[in-house]
Amino acid sequence: MSTPTPFGEQDLARLQALLDALPQPLEPLDVTMLDGYLCGVLLQPKRPPESAWFPHVLDVDGRAPPAKFDVEPLRALVQRRLAELDDAIERRDWFDPWVYEFDEEASPSETVMPWVAGFATACAIFPALMELNNPELLEPLALLYMHLDPDDLEDADELIAEIETLEPPQELAEAVEGLVRSTLLLADVSRPLKKKPALRPGGGAARKSAQGRGKPPQRPRRG
């Protein structure tokens, strides 16, 4: 199977523009939330069909756009990013989460929070991952959900207790690496491999890539 073509800056800008073009009152995901959302979809023990997950890209509540609105260009780009993430997760390899700095004074947790919110949205809509009775889920979920407001974590005493043992990341590269590491650790539970991969999450290649990241580029906000 060929490796999906990575997204460039022009692809990313076009994707955000297509999301912004969705008419009100629809509330589409932005590219950062979309990226976390797609990872949440891919980590389900049984992948939901596109007919179930794609409507929530267009509107968080799954409302349909007007019949005259052509969603196919948007669908094509979303499918392409899904394939890119799926390939990285299946290989247990590094991927670059779509995380962006808008405020230089924002903490690392505040910066990655939209990505985690997208992931949490997928897990709320498709709860099969969270319902797996496996203690190995606790650490990677805590590494992700530590970036959310504790008040948003209902009936999750064990998860909150685990989060309280963790130190918040001090650098954005550390927080970004945590997103990737957590995703791949969760995949070990929900999408186990028959053969152990050579590259492990948080390993040398992943750490080098995280440390080599510059300040993420800006992207347009939804008006």
PyMOL commands that place a pseudoatom at each C-alpha (Angstrom):
pseudoatom trace, name=CA, resn=MET, resi=1, chain=A, elem=C, hetatm=0, pos=[0.000, 0.000, 0.000]
pseudoatom trace, name=CA, resn=SER, resi=2, chain=A, elem=C, hetatm=0, pos=[1.422, 3.374, -1.044]
pseudoatom trace, name=CA, resn=THR, resi=3, chain=A, elem=C, hetatm=0, pos=[2.080, 6.053, 1.550]
pseudoatom trace, name=CA, resn=PRO, resi=4, chain=A, elem=C, hetatm=0, pos=[-0.483, 8.903, 1.402]
pseudoatom trace, name=CA, resn=THR, resi=5, chain=A, elem=C, hetatm=0, pos=[0.762, 12.242, 0.105]
pseudoatom trace, name=CA, resn=PRO, resi=6, chain=A, elem=C, hetatm=0, pos=[1.516, 14.523, 3.084]
pseudoatom trace, name=CA, resn=PHE, resi=7, chain=A, elem=C, hetatm=0, pos=[-0.391, 17.779, 3.432]
pseudoatom trace, name=CA, resn=GLY, resi=8, chain=A, elem=C, hetatm=0, pos=[1.336, 20.991, 2.455]
pseudoatom trace, name=CA, resn=GLU, resi=9, chain=A, elem=C, hetatm=0, pos=[0.535, 24.489, 3.666]
pseudoatom trace, name=CA, resn=GLN, resi=10, chain=A, elem=C, hetatm=0, pos=[-1.631, 25.194, 0.610]
pseudoatom trace, name=CA, resn=ASP, resi=11, chain=A, elem=C, hetatm=0, pos=[-3.622, 21.995, 1.213]
pseudoatom trace, name=CA, resn=LEU, resi=12, chain=A, elem=C, hetatm=0, pos=[-4.160, 22.948, 4.823]
pseudoatom trace, name=CA, resn=ALA, resi=13, chain=A, elem=C, hetatm=0, pos=[-5.237, 26.481, 3.947]
pseudoatom trace, name=CA, resn=ARG, resi=14, chain=A, elem=C, hetatm=0, pos=[-7.698, 25.139, 1.362]
pseudoatom trace, name=CA, resn=LEU, resi=15, chain=A, elem=C, hetatm=0, pos=[-9.135, 22.694, 3.884]
pseudoatom trace, name=CA, resn=GLN, resi=16, chain=A, elem=C, hetatm=0, pos=[-9.698, 25.473, 6.423]
pseudoatom trace, name=CA, resn=ALA, resi=17, chain=A, elem=C, hetatm=0, pos=[-11.241, 27.687, 3.731]
pseudoatom trace, name=CA, resn=LEU, resi=18, chain=A, elem=C, hetatm=0, pos=[-13.688, 24.930, 2.784]
pseudoatom trace, name=CA, resn=LEU, resi=19, chain=A, elem=C, hetatm=0, pos=[-14.632, 24.453, 6.428]
pseudoatom trace, name=CA, resn=ASP, resi=20, chain=A, elem=C, hetatm=0, pos=[-15.105, 28.210, 6.809]
pseudoatom trace, name=CA, resn=ALA, resi=21, chain=A, elem=C, hetatm=0, pos=[-17.364, 28.237, 3.755]
pseudoatom trace, name=CA, resn=LEU, resi=22, chain=A, elem=C, hetatm=0, pos=[-19.960, 26.011, 5.411]
pseudoatom trace, name=CA, resn=PRO, resi=23, chain=A, elem=C, hetatm=0, pos=[-23.015, 28.183, 5.996]
pseudoatom trace, name=CA, resn=GLN, resi=24, chain=A, elem=C, hetatm=0, pos=[-24.425, 29.102, 9.374]
pseudoatom trace, name=CA, resn=PRO, resi=25, chain=A, elem=C, hetatm=0, pos=[-25.909, 27.822, 11.595]
pseudoatom trace, name=CA, resn=LEU, resi=26, chain=A, elem=C, hetatm=0, pos=[-23.544, 24.886, 10.986]
pseudoatom trace, name=CA, resn=GLU, resi=27, chain=A, elem=C, hetatm=0, pos=[-20.579, 24.725, 13.371]
pseudoatom trace, name=CA, resn=PRO, resi=28, chain=A, elem=C, hetatm=0, pos=[-17.827, 22.805, 11.564]
pseudoatom trace, name=CA, resn=LEU, resi=29, chain=A, elem=C, hetatm=0, pos=[-14.649, 21.635, 13.214]
pseudoatom trace, name=CA, resn=ASP, resi=30, chain=A, elem=C, hetatm=0, pos=[-11.594, 23.749, 12.492]
pseudoatom trace, name=CA, resn=VAL, resi=31, chain=A, elem=C, hetatm=0, pos=[-8.464, 22.021, 11.213]
pseudoatom trace, name=CA, resn=THR, resi=32, chain=A, elem=C, hetatm=0, pos=[-6.961, 21.546, 14.677]
pseudoatom trace, name=CA, resn=MET, resi=33, chain=A, elem=C, hetatm=0, pos=[-10.075, 19.970, 16.178]
pseudoatom trace, name=CA, resn=LEU, resi=34, chain=A, elem=C, hetatm=0, pos=[-10.540, 17.961, 12.966]
pseudoatom trace, name=CA, resn=ASP, resi=35, chain=A, elem=C, hetatm=0, pos=[-7.089, 16.422, 13.337]
pseudoatom trace, name=CA, resn=GLY, resi=36, chain=A, elem=C, hetatm=0, pos=[-7.771, 15.237, 16.895]
pseudoatom trace, name=CA, resn=TYR, resi=37, chain=A, elem=C, hetatm=0, pos=[-11.261, 14.105, 15.878]
pseudoatom trace, name=CA, resn=LEU, resi=38, chain=A, elem=C, hetatm=0, pos=[-9.897, 11.928, 13.065]
pseudoatom trace, name=CA, resn=CYS, resi=39, chain=A, elem=C, hetatm=0, pos=[-7.433, 10.302, 15.464]
pseudoatom trace, name=CA, resn=GLY, resi=40, chain=A, elem=C, hetatm=0, pos=[-10.329, 9.564, 17.830]
pseudoatom trace, name=CA, resn=VAL, resi=41, chain=A, elem=C, hetatm=0, pos=[-12.224, 7.943, 14.954]
pseudoatom trace, name=CA, resn=LEU, resi=42, chain=A, elem=C, hetatm=0, pos=[-9.203, 5.881, 13.876]
pseudoatom trace, name=CA, resn=LEU, resi=43, chain=A, elem=C, hetatm=0, pos=[-8.557, 4.589, 17.406]
pseudoatom trace, name=CA, resn=GLN, resi=44, chain=A, elem=C, hetatm=0, pos=[-11.987, 2.989, 17.771]
pseudoatom trace, name=CA, resn=PRO, resi=45, chain=A, elem=C, hetatm=0, pos=[-11.756, -0.817, 18.080]
pseudoatom trace, name=CA, resn=LYS, resi=46, chain=A, elem=C, hetatm=0, pos=[-14.060, -1.002, 15.040]
pseudoatom trace, name=CA, resn=ARG, resi=47, chain=A, elem=C, hetatm=0, pos=[-13.845, 2.001, 12.764]
pseudoatom trace, name=CA, resn=PRO, resi=48, chain=A, elem=C, hetatm=0, pos=[-17.158, 3.826, 12.384]
pseudoatom trace, name=CA, resn=PRO, resi=49, chain=A, elem=C, hetatm=0, pos=[-18.369, 4.146, 8.795]
pseudoatom trace, name=CA, resn=GLU, resi=50, chain=A, elem=C, hetatm=0, pos=[-17.799, 7.433, 7.053]
pseudoatom trace, name=CA, resn=SER, resi=51, chain=A, elem=C, hetatm=0, pos=[-21.540, 8.004, 7.000]
pseudoatom trace, name=CA, resn=ALA, resi=52, chain=A, elem=C, hetatm=0, pos=[-21.416, 8.148, 10.813]
pseudoatom trace, name=CA, resn=TRP, resi=53, chain=A, elem=C, hetatm=0, pos=[-18.328, 10.293, 11.425]
pseudoatom trace, name=CA, resn=PHE, resi=54, chain=A, elem=C, hetatm=0, pos=[-18.172, 12.668, 8.443]
pseudoatom trace, name=CA, resn=PRO, resi=55, chain=A, elem=C, hetatm=0, pos=[-21.359, 14.640, 9.275]
pseudoatom trace, name=CA, resn=HIS, resi=56, chain=A, elem=C, hetatm=0, pos=[-19.742, 15.766, 12.549]
pseudoatom trace, name=CA, resn=VAL, resi=57, chain=A, elem=C, hetatm=0, pos=[-16.887, 17.312, 10.560]
pseudoatom trace, name=CA, resn=LEU, resi=58, chain=A, elem=C, hetatm=0, pos=[-19.394, 19.561, 8.822]
pseudoatom trace, name=CA, resn=ASP, resi=59, chain=A, elem=C, hetatm=0, pos=[-21.258, 20.346, 12.038]
pseudoatom trace, name=CA, resn=VAL, resi=60, chain=A, elem=C, hetatm=0, pos=[-20.392, 19.256, 15.563]
pseudoatom trace, name=CA, resn=ASP, resi=61, chain=A, elem=C, hetatm=0, pos=[-24.008, 18.174, 16.074]
pseudoatom trace, name=CA, resn=GLY, resi=62, chain=A, elem=C, hetatm=0, pos=[-24.140, 16.317, 12.775]
pseudoatom trace, name=CA, resn=ARG, resi=63, chain=A, elem=C, hetatm=0, pos=[-26.575, 18.679, 11.040]
pseudoatom trace, name=CA, resn=ALA, resi=64, chain=A, elem=C, hetatm=0, pos=[-26.582, 18.387, 7.239]
pseudoatom trace, name=CA, resn=PRO, resi=65, chain=A, elem=C, hetatm=0, pos=[-25.552, 21.303, 5.012]
pseudoatom trace, name=CA, resn=PRO, resi=66, chain=A, elem=C, hetatm=0, pos=[-27.943, 22.621, 2.363]
pseudoatom trace, name=CA, resn=ALA, resi=67, chain=A, elem=C, hetatm=0, pos=[-28.459, 20.214, -0.521]
pseudoatom trace, name=CA, resn=LYS, resi=68, chain=A, elem=C, hetatm=0, pos=[-26.890, 22.713, -2.956]
pseudoatom trace, name=CA, resn=PHE, resi=69, chain=A, elem=C, hetatm=0, pos=[-23.648, 22.896, -0.944]
pseudoatom trace, name=CA, resn=ASP, resi=70, chain=A, elem=C, hetatm=0, pos=[-20.973, 20.714, -2.587]
pseudoatom trace, name=CA, resn=VAL, resi=71, chain=A, elem=C, hetatm=0, pos=[-19.107, 18.886, 0.180]
pseudoatom trace, name=CA, resn=GLU, resi=72, chain=A, elem=C, hetatm=0, pos=[-17.064, 16.652, -2.140]
pseudoatom trace, name=CA, resn=PRO, resi=73, chain=A, elem=C, hetatm=0, pos=[-13.899, 18.833, -2.290]
pseudoatom trace, name=CA, resn=LEU, resi=74, chain=A, elem=C, hetatm=0, pos=[-13.949, 18.987, 1.513]
pseudoatom trace, name=CA, resn=ARG, resi=75, chain=A, elem=C, hetatm=0, pos=[-14.618, 15.259, 1.809]
pseudoatom trace, name=CA, resn=ALA, resi=76, chain=A, elem=C, hetatm=0, pos=[-11.647, 14.484, -0.453]
pseudoatom trace, name=CA, resn=LEU, resi=77, chain=A, elem=C, hetatm=0, pos=[-9.229, 16.487, 1.692]
pseudoatom trace, name=CA, resn=VAL, resi=78, chain=A, elem=C, hetatm=0, pos=[-10.571, 15.017, 4.934]
pseudoatom trace, name=CA, resn=GLN, resi=79, chain=A, elem=C, hetatm=0, pos=[-10.257, 11.484, 3.515]
pseudoatom trace, name=CA, resn=ARG, resi=80, chain=A, elem=C, hetatm=0, pos=[-6.685, 12.257, 2.516]
pseudoatom trace, name=CA, resn=ARG, resi=81, chain=A, elem=C, hetatm=0, pos=[-5.756, 13.375, 6.039]
pseudoatom trace, name=CA, resn=LEU, resi=82, chain=A, elem=C, hetatm=0, pos=[-7.558, 10.350, 7.463]
pseudoatom trace, name=CA, resn=ALA, resi=83, chain=A, elem=C, hetatm=0, pos=[-5.444, 8.070, 5.257]
pseudoatom trace, name=CA, resn=GLU, resi=84, chain=A, elem=C, hetatm=0, pos=[-2.260, 9.898, 6.276]
pseudoatom trace, name=CA, resn=LEU, resi=85, chain=A, elem=C, hetatm=0, pos=[-3.028, 9.492, 9.976]
pseudoatom trace, name=CA, resn=ASP, resi=86, chain=A, elem=C, hetatm=0, pos=[-4.181, 5.910, 9.517]
pseudoatom trace, name=CA, resn=ASP, resi=87, chain=A, elem=C, hetatm=0, pos=[-0.896, 5.037, 7.824]
pseudoatom trace, name=CA, resn=ALA, resi=88, chain=A, elem=C, hetatm=0, pos=[1.181, 6.582, 10.627]
pseudoatom trace, name=CA, resn=ILE, resi=89, chain=A, elem=C, hetatm=0, pos=[-0.861, 4.886, 13.355]
pseudoatom trace, name=CA, resn=GLU, resi=90, chain=A, elem=C, hetatm=0, pos=[-0.688, 1.522, 11.620]
pseudoatom trace, name=CA, resn=ARG, resi=91, chain=A, elem=C, hetatm=0, pos=[3.099, 1.865, 11.317]
pseudoatom trace, name=CA, resn=ARG, resi=92, chain=A, elem=C, hetatm=0, pos=[3.339, 3.210, 14.890]
pseudoatom trace, name=CA, resn=ASP, resi=93, chain=A, elem=C, hetatm=0, pos=[5.280, 6.079, 13.387]
pseudoatom trace, name=CA, resn=TRP, resi=94, chain=A, elem=C, hetatm=0, pos=[5.557, 9.792, 14.069]
pseudoatom trace, name=CA, resn=PHE, resi=95, chain=A, elem=C, hetatm=0, pos=[3.001, 12.179, 12.596]
pseudoatom trace, name=CA, resn=ASP, resi=96, chain=A, elem=C, hetatm=0, pos=[2.746, 15.955, 12.918]
pseudoatom trace, name=CA, resn=PRO, resi=97, chain=A, elem=C, hetatm=0, pos=[-0.460, 16.915, 14.741]
pseudoatom trace, name=CA, resn=TRP, resi=98, chain=A, elem=C, hetatm=0, pos=[-2.072, 20.070, 13.399]
pseudoatom trace, name=CA, resn=VAL, resi=99, chain=A, elem=C, hetatm=0, pos=[-1.365, 22.333, 16.375]
pseudoatom trace, name=CA, resn=TYR, resi=100, chain=A, elem=C, hetatm=0, pos=[-1.025, 26.107, 16.025]
pseudoatom trace, name=CA, resn=GLU, resi=101, chain=A, elem=C, hetatm=0, pos=[0.125, 28.944, 18.237]
pseudoatom trace, name=CA, resn=PHE, resi=102, chain=A, elem=C, hetatm=0, pos=[-2.080, 32.035, 18.149]
pseudoatom trace, name=CA, resn=ASP, resi=103, chain=A, elem=C, hetatm=0, pos=[-1.032, 33.566, 21.453]
pseudoatom trace, name=CA, resn=GLU, resi=104, chain=A, elem=C, hetatm=0, pos=[2.646, 33.616, 22.341]
pseudoatom trace, name=CA, resn=GLU, resi=105, chain=A, elem=C, hetatm=0, pos=[1.704, 33.779, 26.009]
pseudoatom trace, name=CA, resn=ALA, resi=106, chain=A, elem=C, hetatm=0, pos=[-0.523, 30.689, 25.856]
pseudoatom trace, name=CA, resn=SER, resi=107, chain=A, elem=C, hetatm=0, pos=[0.718, 27.671, 27.771]
pseudoatom trace, name=CA, resn=PRO, resi=108, chain=A, elem=C, hetatm=0, pos=[1.502, 24.426, 25.915]
pseudoatom trace, name=CA, resn=SER, resi=109, chain=A, elem=C, hetatm=0, pos=[-1.680, 22.903, 27.340]
pseudoatom trace, name=CA, resn=GLU, resi=110, chain=A, elem=C, hetatm=0, pos=[-3.779, 25.806, 26.086]
pseudoatom trace, name=CA, resn=THR, resi=111, chain=A, elem=C, hetatm=0, pos=[-2.227, 25.481, 22.636]
pseudoatom trace, name=CA, resn=VAL, resi=112, chain=A, elem=C, hetatm=0, pos=[-2.908, 21.740, 22.209]
pseudoatom trace, name=CA, resn=MET, resi=113, chain=A, elem=C, hetatm=0, pos=[-6.313, 21.866, 23.910]
pseudoatom trace, name=CA, resn=PRO, resi=114, chain=A, elem=C, hetatm=0, pos=[-8.329, 22.260, 20.641]
pseudoatom trace, name=CA, resn=TRP, resi=115, chain=A, elem=C, hetatm=0, pos=[-6.692, 19.109, 19.231]
pseudoatom trace, name=CA, resn=VAL, resi=116, chain=A, elem=C, hetatm=0, pos=[-7.577, 17.188, 22.397]
pseudoatom trace, name=CA, resn=ALA, resi=117, chain=A, elem=C, hetatm=0, pos=[-11.113, 18.628, 22.305]
pseudoatom trace, name=CA, resn=GLY, resi=118, chain=A, elem=C, hetatm=0, pos=[-11.495, 17.187, 18.820]
pseudoatom trace, name=CA, resn=PHE, resi=119, chain=A, elem=C, hetatm=0, pos=[-10.281, 13.813, 20.035]
pseudoatom trace, name=CA, resn=ALA, resi=120, chain=A, elem=C, hetatm=0, pos=[-12.667, 13.955, 22.993]
pseudoatom trace, name=CA, resn=THR, resi=121, chain=A, elem=C, hetatm=0, pos=[-15.533, 14.832, 20.636]
pseudoatom trace, name=CA, resn=ALA, resi=122, chain=A, elem=C, hetatm=0, pos=[-14.906, 11.662, 18.651]
pseudoatom trace, name=CA, resn=CYS, resi=123, chain=A, elem=C, hetatm=0, pos=[-14.770, 9.580, 21.818]
pseudoatom trace, name=CA, resn=ALA, resi=124, chain=A, elem=C, hetatm=0, pos=[-18.051, 11.089, 23.042]
pseudoatom trace, name=CA, resn=ILE, resi=125, chain=A, elem=C, hetatm=0, pos=[-19.803, 10.306, 19.765]
pseudoatom trace, name=CA, resn=PHE, resi=126, chain=A, elem=C, hetatm=0, pos=[-18.172, 6.876, 19.417]
pseudoatom trace, name=CA, resn=PRO, resi=127, chain=A, elem=C, hetatm=0, pos=[-17.585, 5.552, 22.970]
pseudoatom trace, name=CA, resn=ALA, resi=128, chain=A, elem=C, hetatm=0, pos=[-16.254, 2.082, 22.129]
pseudoatom trace, name=CA, resn=LEU, resi=129, chain=A, elem=C, hetatm=0, pos=[-12.616, 3.033, 22.835]
pseudoatom trace, name=CA, resn=MET, resi=130, chain=A, elem=C, hetatm=0, pos=[-13.440, 4.477, 26.247]
pseudoatom trace, name=CA, resn=GLU, resi=131, chain=A, elem=C, hetatm=0, pos=[-15.539, 1.427, 27.095]
pseudoatom trace, name=CA, resn=LEU, resi=132, chain=A, elem=C, hetatm=0, pos=[-12.650, -1.006, 26.654]
pseudoatom trace, name=CA, resn=ASN, resi=133, chain=A, elem=C, hetatm=0, pos=[-11.842, -2.519, 30.012]
pseudoatom trace, name=CA, resn=ASN, resi=134, chain=A, elem=C, hetatm=0, pos=[-8.074, -2.280, 29.777]
pseudoatom trace, name=CA, resn=PRO, resi=135, chain=A, elem=C, hetatm=0, pos=[-5.849, -0.586, 32.389]
pseudoatom trace, name=CA, resn=GLU, resi=136, chain=A, elem=C, hetatm=0, pos=[-3.284, 0.268, 29.701]
pseudoatom trace, name=CA, resn=LEU, resi=137, chain=A, elem=C, hetatm=0, pos=[-5.658, 2.953, 28.419]
pseudoatom trace, name=CA, resn=LEU, resi=138, chain=A, elem=C, hetatm=0, pos=[-5.379, 5.010, 31.588]
pseudoatom trace, name=CA, resn=GLU, resi=139, chain=A, elem=C, hetatm=0, pos=[-1.921, 6.559, 31.137]
pseudoatom trace, name=CA, resn=PRO, resi=140, chain=A, elem=C, hetatm=0, pos=[-2.289, 7.685, 27.488]
pseudoatom trace, name=CA, resn=LEU, resi=141, chain=A, elem=C, hetatm=0, pos=[-5.805, 8.993, 28.111]
pseudoatom trace, name=CA, resn=ALA, resi=142, chain=A, elem=C, hetatm=0, pos=[-4.516, 10.972, 31.095]
pseudoatom trace, name=CA, resn=LEU, resi=143, chain=A, elem=C, hetatm=0, pos=[-1.725, 12.435, 28.947]
pseudoatom trace, name=CA, resn=LEU, resi=144, chain=A, elem=C, hetatm=0, pos=[-4.392, 13.728, 26.567]
pseudoatom trace, name=CA, resn=TYR, resi=145, chain=A, elem=C, hetatm=0, pos=[-7.187, 14.749, 28.915]
pseudoatom trace, name=CA, resn=MET, resi=146, chain=A, elem=C, hetatm=0, pos=[-4.821, 16.602, 31.250]
pseudoatom trace, name=CA, resn=HIS, resi=147, chain=A, elem=C, hetatm=0, pos=[-5.120, 19.493, 28.784]
pseudoatom trace, name=CA, resn=LEU, resi=148, chain=A, elem=C, hetatm=0, pos=[-8.895, 19.816, 29.307]
pseudoatom trace, name=CA, resn=ASP, resi=149, chain=A, elem=C, hetatm=0, pos=[-10.795, 21.490, 32.130]
pseudoatom trace, name=CA, resn=PRO, resi=150, chain=A, elem=C, hetatm=0, pos=[-11.297, 18.906, 34.916]
pseudoatom trace, name=CA, resn=ASP, resi=151, chain=A, elem=C, hetatm=0, pos=[-14.920, 20.044, 35.170]
pseudoatom trace, name=CA, resn=ASP, resi=152, chain=A, elem=C, hetatm=0, pos=[-15.464, 18.579, 31.695]
pseudoatom trace, name=CA, resn=LEU, resi=153, chain=A, elem=C, hetatm=0, pos=[-14.488, 15.106, 32.905]
pseudoatom trace, name=CA, resn=GLU, resi=154, chain=A, elem=C, hetatm=0, pos=[-17.655, 13.635, 34.371]
pseudoatom trace, name=CA, resn=ASP, resi=155, chain=A, elem=C, hetatm=0, pos=[-17.698, 10.255, 36.134]
pseudoatom trace, name=CA, resn=ALA, resi=156, chain=A, elem=C, hetatm=0, pos=[-13.965, 9.859, 35.510]
pseudoatom trace, name=CA, resn=ASP, resi=157, chain=A, elem=C, hetatm=0, pos=[-12.513, 9.706, 39.015]
pseudoatom trace, name=CA, resn=GLU, resi=158, chain=A, elem=C, hetatm=0, pos=[-9.798, 7.205, 38.087]
pseudoatom trace, name=CA, resn=LEU, resi=159, chain=A, elem=C, hetatm=0, pos=[-8.738, 9.276, 35.091]
pseudoatom trace, name=CA, resn=ILE, resi=160, chain=A, elem=C, hetatm=0, pos=[-8.682, 12.489, 37.134]
pseudoatom trace, name=CA, resn=ALA, resi=161, chain=A, elem=C, hetatm=0, pos=[-6.583, 10.786, 39.811]
pseudoatom trace, name=CA, resn=GLU, resi=162, chain=A, elem=C, hetatm=0, pos=[-4.075, 9.712, 37.146]
pseudoatom trace, name=CA, resn=ILE, resi=163, chain=A, elem=C, hetatm=0, pos=[-3.987, 13.222, 35.678]
pseudoatom trace, name=CA, resn=GLU, resi=164, chain=A, elem=C, hetatm=0, pos=[-3.159, 14.659, 39.084]
pseudoatom trace, name=CA, resn=THR, resi=165, chain=A, elem=C, hetatm=0, pos=[0.060, 12.611, 39.121]
pseudoatom trace, name=CA, resn=LEU, resi=166, chain=A, elem=C, hetatm=0, pos=[1.293, 14.241, 35.902]
pseudoatom trace, name=CA, resn=GLU, resi=167, chain=A, elem=C, hetatm=0, pos=[3.344, 17.392, 35.443]
pseudoatom trace, name=CA, resn=PRO, resi=168, chain=A, elem=C, hetatm=0, pos=[2.015, 19.745, 32.744]
pseudoatom trace, name=CA, resn=PRO, resi=169, chain=A, elem=C, hetatm=0, pos=[4.415, 20.097, 29.786]
pseudoatom trace, name=CA, resn=GLN, resi=170, chain=A, elem=C, hetatm=0, pos=[6.637, 23.139, 29.925]
pseudoatom trace, name=CA, resn=GLU, resi=171, chain=A, elem=C, hetatm=0, pos=[7.366, 23.326, 26.200]
pseudoatom trace, name=CA, resn=LEU, resi=172, chain=A, elem=C, hetatm=0, pos=[5.071, 23.035, 23.198]
pseudoatom trace, name=CA, resn=ALA, resi=173, chain=A, elem=C, hetatm=0, pos=[7.291, 20.378, 21.604]
pseudoatom trace, name=CA, resn=GLU, resi=174, chain=A, elem=C, hetatm=0, pos=[6.798, 18.241, 24.722]
pseudoatom trace, name=CA, resn=ALA, resi=175, chain=A, elem=C, hetatm=0, pos=[3.028, 18.677, 24.570]
pseudoatom trace, name=CA, resn=VAL, resi=176, chain=A, elem=C, hetatm=0, pos=[2.933, 17.819, 20.854]
pseudoatom trace, name=CA, resn=GLU, resi=177, chain=A, elem=C, hetatm=0, pos=[5.068, 14.737, 21.406]
pseudoatom trace, name=CA, resn=GLY, resi=178, chain=A, elem=C, hetatm=0, pos=[2.610, 13.713, 24.124]
pseudoatom trace, name=CA, resn=LEU, resi=179, chain=A, elem=C, hetatm=0, pos=[-0.263, 13.824, 21.618]
pseudoatom trace, name=CA, resn=VAL, resi=180, chain=A, elem=C, hetatm=0, pos=[1.558, 11.467, 19.276]
pseudoatom trace, name=CA, resn=ARG, resi=181, chain=A, elem=C, hetatm=0, pos=[2.817, 9.171, 22.017]
pseudoatom trace, name=CA, resn=SER, resi=182, chain=A, elem=C, hetatm=0, pos=[-0.643, 8.873, 23.560]
pseudoatom trace, name=CA, resn=THR, resi=183, chain=A, elem=C, hetatm=0, pos=[-2.240, 8.162, 20.183]
pseudoatom trace, name=CA, resn=LEU, resi=184, chain=A, elem=C, hetatm=0, pos=[0.174, 5.337, 19.446]
pseudoatom trace, name=CA, resn=LEU, resi=185, chain=A, elem=C, hetatm=0, pos=[-0.124, 3.861, 22.940]
pseudoatom trace, name=CA, resn=LEU, resi=186, chain=A, elem=C, hetatm=0, pos=[-3.911, 3.854, 22.621]
pseudoatom trace, name=CA, resn=ALA, resi=187, chain=A, elem=C, hetatm=0, pos=[-3.543, 2.130, 19.254]
pseudoatom trace, name=CA, resn=ASP, resi=188, chain=A, elem=C, hetatm=0, pos=[-1.575, -0.648, 20.982]
pseudoatom trace, name=CA, resn=VAL, resi=189, chain=A, elem=C, hetatm=0, pos=[-4.777, -1.427, 22.886]
pseudoatom trace, name=CA, resn=SER, resi=190, chain=A, elem=C, hetatm=0, pos=[-7.504, -0.784, 20.329]
pseudoatom trace, name=CA, resn=ARG, resi=191, chain=A, elem=C, hetatm=0, pos=[-5.549, -1.664, 17.179]
pseudoatom trace, name=CA, resn=PRO, resi=192, chain=A, elem=C, hetatm=0, pos=[-2.943, -4.199, 18.315]
pseudoatom trace, name=CA, resn=LEU, resi=193, chain=A, elem=C, hetatm=0, pos=[-0.280, -5.263, 15.858]
pseudoatom trace, name=CA, resn=LYS, resi=194, chain=A, elem=C, hetatm=0, pos=[0.608, -8.888, 15.270]
pseudoatom trace, name=CA, resn=LYS, resi=195, chain=A, elem=C, hetatm=0, pos=[4.289, -7.994, 15.096]
pseudoatom trace, name=CA, resn=LYS, resi=196, chain=A, elem=C, hetatm=0, pos=[5.976, -5.495, 17.402]
pseudoatom trace, name=CA, resn=PRO, resi=197, chain=A, elem=C, hetatm=0, pos=[7.104, -2.427, 15.382]
pseudoatom trace, name=CA, resn=ALA, resi=198, chain=A, elem=C, hetatm=0, pos=[10.702, -1.293, 15.347]
pseudoatom trace, name=CA, resn=LEU, resi=199, chain=A, elem=C, hetatm=0, pos=[9.811, 2.296, 16.260]
pseudoatom trace, name=CA, resn=ARG, resi=200, chain=A, elem=C, hetatm=0, pos=[8.009, 2.886, 19.553]
pseudoatom trace, name=CA, resn=PRO, resi=201, chain=A, elem=C, hetatm=0, pos=[6.100, 6.016, 20.520]
pseudoatom trace, name=CA, resn=GLY, resi=202, chain=A, elem=C, hetatm=0, pos=[8.329, 8.520, 22.244]
pseudoatom trace, name=CA, resn=GLY, resi=203, chain=A, elem=C, hetatm=0, pos=[11.373, 6.832, 20.720]
pseudoatom trace, name=CA, resn=GLY, resi=204, chain=A, elem=C, hetatm=0, pos=[14.390, 8.456, 19.153]
pseudoatom trace, name=CA, resn=ALA, resi=205, chain=A, elem=C, hetatm=0, pos=[12.862, 9.394, 15.794]
pseudoatom trace, name=CA, resn=ALA, resi=206, chain=A, elem=C, hetatm=0, pos=[9.706, 10.785, 17.356]
pseudoatom trace, name=CA, resn=ARG, resi=207, chain=A, elem=C, hetatm=0, pos=[11.593, 12.766, 19.958]
pseudoatom trace, name=CA, resn=LYS, resi=208, chain=A, elem=C, hetatm=0, pos=[13.967, 14.221, 17.380]
pseudoatom trace, name=CA, resn=SER, resi=209, chain=A, elem=C, hetatm=0, pos=[11.037, 15.273, 15.186]
pseudoatom trace, name=CA, resn=ALA, resi=210, chain=A, elem=C, hetatm=0, pos=[9.239, 16.936, 18.092]
pseudoatom trace, name=CA, resn=GLN, resi=211, chain=A, elem=C, hetatm=0, pos=[12.304, 18.876, 19.143]
pseudoatom trace, name=CA, resn=GLY, resi=212, chain=A, elem=C, hetatm=0, pos=[12.907, 19.990, 15.586]
pseudoatom trace, name=CA, resn=ARG, resi=213, chain=A, elem=C, hetatm=0, pos=[9.540, 21.679, 15.214]
pseudoatom trace, name=CA, resn=GLY, resi=214, chain=A, elem=C, hetatm=0, pos=[9.576, 25.426, 14.841]
pseudoatom trace, name=CA, resn=LYS, resi=215, chain=A, elem=C, hetatm=0, pos=[6.729, 27.738, 15.693]
pseudoatom trace, name=CA, resn=PRO, resi=216, chain=A, elem=C, hetatm=0, pos=[3.662, 26.328, 13.932]
pseudoatom trace, name=CA, resn=PRO, resi=217, chain=A, elem=C, hetatm=0, pos=[2.279, 28.427, 11.086]
pseudoatom trace, name=CA, resn=GLN, resi=218, chain=A, elem=C, hetatm=0, pos=[-0.762, 30.585, 11.520]
pseudoatom trace, name=CA, resn=ARG, resi=219, chain=A, elem=C, hetatm=0, pos=[-4.048, 29.648, 9.887]
pseudoatom trace, name=CA, resn=PRO, resi=220, chain=A, elem=C, hetatm=0, pos=[-7.203, 31.673, 9.308]
pseudoatom trace, name=CA, resn=ARG, resi=221, chain=A, elem=C, hetatm=0, pos=[-9.888, 31.705, 11.971]
pseudoatom trace, name=CA, resn=ARG, resi=222, chain=A, elem=C, hetatm=0, pos=[-13.499, 31.020, 11.119]
pseudoatom trace, name=CA, resn=GLY, resi=223, chain=A, elem=C, hetatm=0, pos=[-15.279, 34.328, 10.871]
for i in range(1, 223): cmd.bond("trace and resi %d" % i, "trace and resi %d" % (i + 1))
show_as sticks, trace
zoom trace
